[in-house]
Amino acid sequence: MWLKILLRAWAAPYSALGLLLGAPVIALGGHWRTRQGALEIGGGRLGLLARRRRFHFAAITFGHVILGLDAATLEAVRAHEQVHVRQYERWGPLFGPAYLLSSVVQLARGRRPYWDNHFEREAYAKAASGTRG
């Protein structure tokens, strides 16, 4: 129990950001629910707008908050995003800088900053194998 509290506290700055970004989604008709220890927020008018604007992401995770285009998308990407939740628990406030640095290193090496990012590769691999992180 104490470990779970400490992990949530370690990731809390990013979770707060996720709540801040998720509030307008809910205010504009979106939904929220908890799944596997994370708050999933999606849908509503902002989800529709994001689909029309063809955002380059279907979902994004901030700490223990996962923002997605809609319920179906959140369901489809849950395993991948749950790996990111565990990464936030491990890295805490260092996750953002580490993620960015990984992308910059990949770009400097002539690789793809998203697809070759260490954290994304881990999330795709663990989601494919059925492990949460």
N, C-alpha and C positions, 0 to 999 in steps of 0.2 A: 504494500500500500504506500509506504513512504517513498519507494523508488518511483512509483507512478506519479506521485505529487511532485517530486523533484524534476522528473522529466518534463512534466507539463509546465512547471515554473521556468525551466531552462529554455523552453521554446516559446514562452509567453509573449515576448515582445513581437514576434511574428504573428502569433495568434491574434493579438490585439489589432495588428494591421489588417489581418484577414477579416475580423469583425467590423472594422471601420469600412472596409471596401464592400463587405457583404450587406451592410445596413441599407444602402440605397436599393440594392437588388430586392430585398424583402419589402421595402417601402413601396416599390413599384410593381408589386404583385408576385414577386418570387417566393419560393418556398425554402424551408430549411428542415433538416432532420439530422439525427446523429446516427452514424454508422461506424462501427469498429473504433470507437474512441475519438472520432473526428466529427466536427460539425460540417455538413455539406449544405451549401447554399447555391441555388440556381433558379433559372427560369424567369418568368415575369417579362415585363417590357424590356428590361436591359438584356435579357437572354435573346429576345427576338431581334433587338437592335444589333447585338453582336453577330448573330447569324447573317443578317442582311449586310453588315459591313465586312463579313468574311474575316473575322479575327483569325490570327494565326495560331490560336490555341483553343482547345475544347474545355480545358480545366487548368486551374493553377492552385497550388497549395501554399498557404502561409501558416506555418506552425501546425495547429490542430484544426484549421479551417480550410476547407476545399471549396473553391468557387468554380462552378461549371455552367455551361450553357443551359442545360435543362436536366430533368431527372434521368432521362435515358442516357445522356452523356455521362452523368455522374456514375451511373451504374456500370457503364462500359469501361470507364477509366479508373474505377475504384481501386483495383489491385495496384496499379502503377502509382496512383496518388498516395496510397497508404505507405508505400515505400518511402515517398518523400516525407510523410509525417514522421516516420522513424528516423529519417536523416536529420530532420529538425530536432528531434529528441537527442540525437547524438551530438550534433554540432551546435545547437542553441544559437546564440547571437552571432556565431562565426559562420553559420550556414550561408548567408547572403554573400559575404565576401569570398568564401571558398568556392561557391557556385560560380560567381562572376570570374574569379581567377581561373577556374578550370576552363571556362569558355574562352577567355583571353589566350590562354596557353594553346588551346586547340586552334584558334584563329591564327596565332603566330606560327604554328606548325603547318599552316595551309590546310587544316582540317575543318570540319563543320562544327561551329561553336555550340550548337544545340545537340545534334545527334552524337557527337563524339565527347560531349561533356561527361566527366566521370560519374556525376550524380544521375544523369539521365540514363547512361548505360546500365548502371546498377539497377535503377527503377525498372527499365524495360526487361532486363534479364530476370530479376526476381519476380516480376509480375508474370512473365512467361512460364517460370518454373513453379509458380503457385506459392512462393514464400513472401511474407509481408515485409521483411527487412530485418 
